Amino acid sequence: MIKGLGIDVQSIDRTSKLIDKYGELLINKVYTKLEWEQANAAILLPKSKLFALMFSFKESAVKAIGSGFNGFEFYEVEITGNIFQPKIYFRSNVYNKYEREKIKKIHSNGTTTESIVFTQVILEG
């Protein structure tokens, strides 16, 4: 049974400009250490696309829960593995909401063009 569906579209250019403008301050607020390491180790996609995809998956995940980022921090949703079908982990406050909803499986996929990324997350209960 589907418990939630979240979709998101992000501009790669906008994400890149925000990272250029705020640098480490933004990165530490939004991304986990593991996500940062993944982006630095990537060779097939530009970092700007990777960060936009990770951010978009975070947005899709909390939309699927039904709350957006109200009461949550961006780093409480962690994106790992294959960036087009990543594993999504919820931490602390997000995890508590996730547990209350009795989510059994998270389905995710994403795609990208030269200028945008699109992601979706489906929560199955």
HELIX and SHEET records of a PDB file:
HELIX    1   1 ILE A   12  VAL A   30  1                                  19    
HELIX    2   2 LYS A   33  ALA A   41  1                                   9    
HELIX    3   3 LYS A   47  ILE A   65  1                                  19    
HELIX    4   4 PHE A   74  GLU A   76  5                                   3    
HELIX    5   5 SER A   92  ARG A  100  1                                   9    
SHEET    1   A 3 ILE A   2  SER A  11  0                                        
SHEET    2   A 3 ILE A 116  GLU A 124 -1                                        
SHEET    3   A 3 LYS A 105  THR A 112 -1                                        
SHEET    1   B 2 VAL A  77  THR A  80  0                                        
SHEET    2   B 2 LYS A  87  PHE A  90 -1                                        
END                                                                             
